[in-house]
Amino acid sequence: MTIIEGAPLPTRSAPLVLARRFLTGGVVGASLAAFVVAVVIESVPLLVTGMALPVGYGLLLLLAGAPRRAREAAVAPVTALAMIESLRAVGDGSSDVSVRFDLTVAPDDGPAFRVVVAESINLVDLPDYRPRGVLVVEYPPDRPWRARILQRPTPEWRERVAGASLDSAPGSALVSKPSEGGAGGLLALLGLLLGAAVVVLLFRTDLSAADDDGQPSSSEPSVSTTTSSSTTSSSSTTVVTSATGTVTLGPGQSMLDKGELRRAVASLTRDETGRRALTVVVQERRLSVVFAPTGIQAGRFDPRSLPFDRIPALVEQARTTLGAGSPQTWQLTAERLTGPLTIRVTVTGRKGTASLEADQHGTVVRRTPAG
């Protein structure tokens, strides 16, 4: 990374950043493991603890970082002229579009450097941004990679833009956020595994008891059925317990076939009409439902309320309009941990992973293309 002369180096300690990565991984792993274990052993306090743990950790990080953010806010930003080397739209929108700019920044009191920034530009203003065009940017003196374009500079800077002519900085002068290398990711993964292992070990006795009691009984009904149709030569397997339910279709069938998903959900809820779910996961030939334990109100929804008629179209949109490439695998997840029901369709293909989100009516509210 090229450092601008006279700019102070970032003061964040690398060991502190790595330690935070490890703790974050541990909190995520412990929270996920607590959620799964709580569902298996039907422990409401553990479920609440698992959901509250990342929230509490996030608040602690927010409070711990307040002094640093105050110091950074107290440092006056640097304003400078910049020239557009290239630009490329990386997102779409109804009125604004996300644009990735490669800029040469020429500060008044230091050498020119290159920086890559992403800005949300109104479609009406987009023609004003062209390669070799000059504009005004602002950035913290110790973090030049956080430069942002001033779309409405002061009259003084507009006059400077009108008569400015800048030379391109070499590619070697590109500034970017200092990399933590592979250590940060490795420590986060280690923390995640360790956090999950601690929760599982703490509740291994309860898990063993739940496994031993997993046979059909009056307190934990378990139904395993296999149905077949002599006209279609197709079959499906349905397994229902107090905590989960799954339906697996036979060869040649798909959950996207007309009425198939609705029938699969009905087969898991027909014995208990008031049963609520925490999560519904749909794949090509498999439906999985995690039921809400007794006493849990937050995050519950009726799986029969899904917009079944819209789901094939949502999957088709995700597969054909988001650039994931082929071959593809897809998965639909429905949940409402906070707020209204959210339906997310994720598609993984040769060009990467893409997703779209829809509301409880099946109306698309967000798209994330591959790459």
N, C-alpha and C positions, 0 to 999 in steps of 0.2 A: 504494500500500500504506500502511496506517495503522501507524505505529510506536508502541509503548507507551512512555510516558514513563519515563525512567530505565533503559531496556534498551539495552545496547551494540549498536551496529550490527555486522552480520557483517563479519569481517575479511578474507574472501577477496577477492583482487584480481580485478576484472573482466577485465583483460588476461590474467592467468594462466589464468582459466577458459576464455577464448576460445582461448588457445594450446593448452590441453589438448584442447579440442574438435577443433582442427585436427589435432593429433597422433593423436588417436584415429581420426579419419576416415582419416588416412594409413596407420595400421597396419591397419585393416580392409581398405582398398582393396588394399594390398600383399599382405596375407595371402590374400585371395580370388584376386587375379591370380596369385600364386605357385602356388596350388592348381591353377588351371586350366592354367597354362603347364606345370606339372610333369606333369600328366596327358597333355598333348599331346606333349611332348618326351620323356616317360618318364624323368624325372629324380627319383630317390628323394631325394637330398639337398635338392633344392629343395622337394619336397613336405613333407619333415620340417621344413624351415626355415619354410615357410608356416604349418604347424600350430603350431610352437613360438613364432612371433613374437607372436601375441596373448597367449599364456600369459606370456611374459617381460614384455611391456608391462604386463599386469595386475599382475604381482608388483611391478614398479617403482612403479606407482601406489599399490599397497598400502603399500609401504615409505615412499614420499614423503608419504603422507597420515597416517602414524602419529603424528607430533608434533601435527598439528592435531586428530586424534581424541583424543589424550591431553589436550590443552588443553580441548576441549569436554567431555570426561568429568569434568574436575576442577571444572567450574562446577556448583554446586548447582541442581537444577531448581526451578521455581516450582510450588507446589501451590495450586489455586484451585477455587472452586465454579463450576459451569457449568450452564446451562439448555439443554435440548434444544428447538431451534426446529422441527426436522423431522428425519426419518430415513427411509432407503430402503434396502432390501436390494439389493445389486449383485452378489451371487454366491450360489451354492448349495453345499451340502455335506451329508455324512451326519450330522454332529453339530454342526458350527459353520457359521455363515453370515456372509458379509462384509456389513457394514452401513455406509452412508455417513451420518454425522451432521453436521447444521448446528447449531453450538453458539454460545451467547452465554457468554463466559468473563468472570467478574468477579473479578479479582485483588484482594487486600486493599490493595495499595499503588499502584494505578494504575487508569486508566479501563477500562471494559468494552470488549470487542472481540468480533468474530465470527470463527469459524474453522470450516473443513470438514475432518473427519477420517474415516478409514475404520478400522473395528475388526472383529475376528473375534469374534462373540458366539455362545455356546452356545445351541442352540435352546431348552433348558429355561429359560434366563435372559432370552430375548428379550421375553416379556411385561412384564418389569420396566422396559423402556425405552419411554417414551411422550412425545409432545410436551408441553412445559411441565414435564417432570420435571427434578429437580435431581440432579446427580451431581458427582463430583470428577475433576478433570483434573490432569495434570502436563505441564510443557513447559519447554524450555531458555529462559532469559530473553532470549537474543539470537535465538532462532528459534521464535517462538510458533506458527508454522504447523505445527510438529512436535508439537503437543499430542497426548496419548494419554489415554484414559479409564482411571482406576484402578477396576477392577471390584471390588477388595477393599480399600477405604480403611481407615485406622486408626480405632479407636473415636472418637477426637476429631473426625475429619472426618465420621464417620457421624452424630454428634450435630448437627453444623452443618448437614448435609444435611436432617435431619429437621425443623429449624425454619427453613429458608431460604426466602426469597421473592425472586426476581430479576426485574429488568425486562429486556426485550429491547434489545439494542444495534442501532443502525441498520445497514442493509446496507452503507453506505459505510464502516463500521468493520471490514470483512472484511480479515483479514491472510492473506497467501499468500507463497509463495517468490518472491523477486525474479526477474522475467523477464529473460532475456538478449536478448530481442528476436529479430529474424531473423538477426542476425549469427552467433550460435552455430551454427544450422543451416546457414547458407551456408558458414561456414568448415569445418564437418564434411564437407559435400559436396565442397568444393574439395580438402580433404585426401584424401578417398577417391579422387577422380579422379586426383589427382597421384600418390598411392601406387601405384595400378594402372598408370598410365602409365609410371612409373619401372621397374617390374618388366618390363612388356612391352618397353620400349626396351632394357633390359639383355639380354634374351634374344631380341631380334628375329632375330638370325642363326640361332639354333636353331629358332625357329618357322618361318622361311623354309625351312630344310632339311627340317623335318618336313612342311611343305606340299608341297615338291618330291618328297619320298619317299612321298607319300600314295597313289600308284598301287599296285595289287596287286603284291606281291612275296613272296618266300619268307620274308623277315624280318618283314613287316607284312601279314598276309593281310587282304584286303578283299573282302567278298562283298556284292553288291547283287542282290537277287532280287525279282521281282514275281510273286505267285501269284494265281490267280483261281479261282472256283468257278462252274461252269456252272449249278449248281442254284440258287444264291442271287444270282448276278450281282454278287457283291461281290469286292473286291480288297484286298490289303494290300501294302505295300512294306517290305522289311527291308533295313537297311544295317548291316553289322558291320565294325568296324576293330579294331585291337589295343587302342584306348583306349576306344571307345564303341560302343554299339549302339542302334539306333532301329527301332521298328516303327510304321508309320502306316497306320491303317485307312482303307478307302474310305467313301464316303457311305452313310449308313444303318446303319453299324456303331458299336459302342461297346465299350470295354475292360471295361465292366460286364456285357456279355452273358455268358451262362453258358459257362465254359471258355475265353473269348477271351483273357483276360490270361494264364492258364496256358500256352496255346498260343504266345502272343507271347513270353513269357520263354523257353520251350523252344526257339523258333526262333533265339534269340540265343546259347544255351548248348549246343546239341546237338553242335557240332563239338569243344567242349572241356568235357568233363563236370566238370572240377575248377575251372572258371573262377569267380572271386569278384568281387563288385561292391563299390564304395564307396558309390554312391548309385543308387537306383531312383526315377524320377519317372513317375507315371502321370497322364494327362489323358484327356478323353473319348474321343479317337480316336488317342492317341499314347502310346507307351511309350519312355522314354529310360533307358539304363543307362550309368553310368560305371564301367568295369572297373578293378580294382586293378592297378597295375603290378607286374611281377615283383619279388619281394623285399619287398613291403609286406605286413605281417601285421596291423598295427593297423587297426581299422575295417572289415575285410573281412567279407563274409557271402555266403552262397549265395543268389542271387535266387530259386532254385527253392524255398527254404524259407519264402517268404511265405505267410501264411494266406489263400490265394486265395478260399476259400469265404466268408470273413468280410468281404472288402473291399467288395463291393456294399452290405452292411448298414452298414458304417462310413461310406461316402459318403452313404448315405441319411440316417443319423442327423445327420451334419454339415449336410446341406441342409435338414432339416426341424425340427430341435430347437434350433438355436443362434441363430435370429432374424436371419439375414443378409438375408432378403427375396429378392425375385426382380425381374428375371432374375438367374441365377447362373452362375458359372464355378467349377469345382472342380479341385483338384490334390492328388494323394497323393504323399508323399515318404517313402521308407524309407531309413534309414541307421543306422549304429552307430559314430559317431566315438569315443565313449567308452561303456563299459558295454554293456548288451544292445541288441538291435535296437529301434528306435523307428519307429513308423508315424504320420505326421502327415497329417491331411486338412484342407486349407484351402479354405474356401468364401468367395467374394466376391460380394456382392449389393447391392441398392439401399440397404440399411441398414448396410453396412459389411462388414468381414471377420471371420470366425469360424473357429475351428479346434478339432479334438479330437486327442488323442494316444492311441495304443494300443500294447500290448506285442507281442512276437513271436507271441503266440497270437491276436491280434486283440481282446483285451479292453481296453475303454476305461479309461484311467487318469487323463485330465485333459480338461476341456472349457473352452473360452474363448469365451463368447458374443460376438456382434457388439456394438460400442459399448462 
